[in-house]
Amino acid sequence: MKKFSFILILFSGFAIWSCSKEAKSNPSYVFKKAPDTTTAAKLNGKAITHAEITKGIEADIYEAEMKVHELKMNKLKAIVLESLMNNHPKKKGLSNDEFLDKVIASGAKVEKADIDKFVKERNIPKEHINDQMTERIKGFLLREKKKEAIDEWVTTQTAKSPVEVYLAKPTRPVFDVSAGDAPFTGGADAKVTIVEFSDFQCPFCAKGADIVNQIKKKYGKKVKVAFKNYPLPFHNHAQKAAEAGLCVYEQNKAKFWDMHDAMFADQAGLAEEGLKAKVGKLGLDVSKFTQCLSSGKFAVKVKADMEEGKKIGVKSTPTFFVNGMMVNGAHPINVFSELIDAELAK
């Protein structure tokens, strides 16, 4: 597997290399019509299938297909917007930009409270806030508000005559992943299982934890959410935090999610003393926890989670699998709801 990964990386960078150096030789590739739907190539008469080519890069292919889909959808939205503007009675004599500012997004304004909220949510240090930074933030927020105004306006304009779209969305790859003996919340036999690979020290994973709580609140026992560890090597406390969660789970299964929330709420307090303090607040046996953590008894379990994640394409955290369908990153709950609702409806 390591050799194959190296070869894949080598060929991924080949195009860049070939632009800067004259190729000494060219492999003999003859492009022909495929003999059937499963064969992608032949070497010495032996077939190489499409399945062989896509194995291990399913997520990368999906992401690339989604980028193409998004490019097409953005162009479609631009065409729809321009058409709706040109046919609007108030458009006469106004340029597109003027119509946008005076009609569609006339109420789009950025207040100081909006900027303060943005700075707080992004944890931007106070010393970095100056007039130039404030203007950049204001410009970004104004663009976002205009986008929201455009979406609302187009929704209103197309309410009676929706836009029929025939661009098929790429199909998410489905991976063989199960909850196993991982800590979980929700219904044990739920129709939908979400397996999350996460890192307690990752700021994006903290957002992922918020999404999980929203899913729990919205779906209750209809969805099972299992937590698996994927501590990234450059997070110095992530490994022990992962083990700490499992030590708590061993001592009191019901308290795992309280510890989960406590660690994500205080990612600056994941050193051993901070972990002990959290366990104490949960009313658990701190001495027993300390012995568990010091022994490293769950280090092997954490490693097993990571190895499983690597095999099914986890490359960053958080990564979720909704009935095997990968969702890479802390996306808004509507992204998860679309998949969950479709699975519940089956």
FENZI-V162229 format. One record per pair of residues at least 6 apart in sequence whose ideal C-beta (glycine too) atoms are under 8 Angstrom apart, sorted by the first residue. I is the first residue (numbers start at 1). J is the second residue. D is the distance in whole Angstrom. If there is no record, write none. Layout:
BEGIN
I,J,D
I,J,D
END
This chain:
BEGIN
4,56,8
8,57,8
34,40,7
38,47,8
38,49,5
38,50,6
38,51,7
39,47,5
39,48,7
39,49,6
39,50,8
40,48,6
40,49,6
40,50,5
40,52,8
40,53,5
41,47,8
41,48,4
41,53,8
42,48,7
54,61,6
56,313,7
58,173,4
58,175,7
58,313,6
59,173,6
59,313,4
59,315,8
59,326,6
59,328,7
61,173,8
62,170,6
62,171,8
62,172,6
62,173,5
62,326,7
63,328,7
65,170,4
66,170,5
69,167,7
69,169,6
69,170,6
72,167,6
73,167,7
76,163,8
76,165,7
76,167,7
77,154,8
80,154,7
80,158,8
80,163,6
81,150,6
81,154,6
82,96,7
84,153,8
84,154,6
84,157,5
84,158,8
85,91,5
85,96,6
85,99,5
85,100,8
85,104,8
88,99,7
88,103,7
88,157,8
90,99,7
90,103,5
91,99,5
91,103,8
94,102,7
94,103,8
100,146,7
100,150,7
103,153,8
104,146,8
104,149,5
104,150,6
104,153,5
105,145,7
105,146,4
105,149,4
105,150,7
107,149,7
108,142,6
108,145,4
108,146,5
108,148,8
108,149,5
109,142,8
109,145,7
110,138,5
110,141,5
110,142,5
110,145,7
114,141,5
115,134,6
115,137,5
115,138,6
115,141,7
118,124,8
118,137,6
118,140,8
118,141,6
119,129,6
119,137,7
123,203,8
124,133,8
172,325,4
172,326,6
172,327,8
172,339,8
173,325,7
173,326,6
174,323,8
174,324,4
174,325,6
175,312,4
175,313,7
175,321,6
175,324,5
175,325,8
175,326,6
176,312,7
176,324,7
177,195,5
177,308,7
177,312,5
177,321,5
177,324,6
178,193,8
178,195,7
179,193,6
179,195,6
179,224,6
179,226,4
180,226,7
182,195,7
182,226,4
182,227,6
182,228,5
182,305,8
183,226,7
183,227,5
183,245,7
183,246,8
183,249,5
183,253,7
183,256,4
183,257,7
183,260,8
184,224,6
184,225,6
184,226,4
184,227,7
185,212,8
185,216,6
185,224,8
185,225,5
185,257,6
186,216,7
186,219,7
186,220,7
186,221,6
186,222,7
186,223,5
186,224,4
186,225,5
187,220,8
187,221,4
187,222,6
187,223,7
187,224,6
188,224,7
189,224,8
190,221,6
190,222,6
190,223,5
190,224,4
191,222,7
191,343,7
191,344,6
191,346,8
192,219,8
192,222,7
192,223,5
192,224,7
192,322,7
192,323,6
192,340,5
192,343,5
192,344,6
193,223,8
193,224,5
193,225,8
193,226,7
193,322,8
193,323,6
194,212,8
194,215,7
194,223,6
194,224,7
194,225,5
194,226,7
194,320,6
194,321,7
194,322,5
194,323,8
194,336,8
194,340,8
195,226,5
195,228,6
195,320,7
195,321,5
196,208,7
196,212,7
196,225,7
196,226,7
196,227,6
196,228,7
196,318,6
196,319,7
196,320,5
196,321,8
197,228,5
197,229,7
197,230,4
197,305,7
197,309,5
197,314,5
197,317,6
197,318,7
197,319,5
197,320,8
198,205,5
198,208,6
198,209,8
198,227,7
198,228,7
198,229,7
198,230,6
198,317,5
198,318,5
199,205,5
199,229,8
199,230,6
199,231,5
199,232,5
199,235,6
199,238,5
199,242,8
199,317,4
199,318,8
200,231,7
200,237,8
200,238,6
200,241,4
200,242,6
200,245,7
200,260,8
200,263,5
200,264,7
200,267,7
200,270,6
201,231,7
201,232,8
201,235,4
201,236,8
201,237,5
201,238,4
201,241,6
201,267,6
201,270,6
202,232,7
202,235,7
202,238,7
202,317,5
202,318,7
203,267,7
204,317,7
204,318,6
204,329,7
204,330,5
205,264,7
205,317,5
205,318,5
205,330,7
206,264,5
206,265,8
206,267,6
207,330,4
208,317,8
208,318,4
208,320,7
208,330,4
209,260,7
209,261,7
209,264,4
210,330,8
211,330,6
211,331,7
211,332,8
211,333,6
211,336,7
212,225,6
213,261,8
214,333,5
215,223,6
215,225,6
215,333,7
215,336,6
215,340,7
216,223,8
216,225,7
218,333,7
218,337,7
219,340,7
222,340,8
222,344,6
223,340,6
227,245,8
227,256,8
227,260,7
228,305,4
228,308,7
228,309,7
229,242,4
229,245,7
229,246,8
229,301,8
229,302,5
229,305,5
229,306,7
230,305,6
230,306,6
230,309,5
230,314,6
230,317,5
230,319,7
231,238,3
231,239,5
231,241,7
231,242,5
231,302,7
231,306,7
232,238,6
232,317,6
237,270,4
237,271,6
238,270,8
239,299,7
239,302,7
240,270,7
240,272,7
240,275,7
240,293,7
241,263,6
241,270,5
241,275,7
242,298,8
242,302,5
242,305,8
243,292,8
243,293,6
243,296,7
243,297,8
243,298,5
243,299,6
243,302,6
244,259,7
244,263,7
244,275,5
244,279,8
244,289,8
244,293,6
245,256,6
245,259,6
245,260,6
245,263,7
246,298,4
246,301,6
246,302,7
247,289,5
247,292,4
247,293,5
247,297,8
247,298,6
248,255,6
248,256,6
248,259,4
248,279,6
248,282,7
248,284,7
248,289,7
249,255,8
249,256,4
250,292,7
250,298,8
251,284,6
251,285,6
251,288,6
251,289,7
251,292,8
252,282,8
252,284,6
255,282,5
255,284,6
258,282,5
259,278,6
259,279,7
259,282,6
262,278,5
262,281,7
262,282,7
263,270,6
263,275,8
263,278,7
266,274,7
266,278,7
268,274,8
269,275,8
269,277,7
269,278,7
272,293,7
275,289,8
275,293,7
276,286,6
276,289,7
276,290,6
279,286,5
279,289,5
280,286,5
292,298,7
309,319,7
312,321,8
313,326,7
315,328,8
316,328,7
316,329,7
318,329,7
318,330,6
319,326,7
319,327,7
319,328,5
319,329,8
320,326,7
320,327,4
320,328,8
320,336,7
321,327,7
322,336,6
322,339,4
322,340,6
322,343,7
323,339,8
323,343,5
325,339,6
327,335,6
327,336,7
327,339,7
END
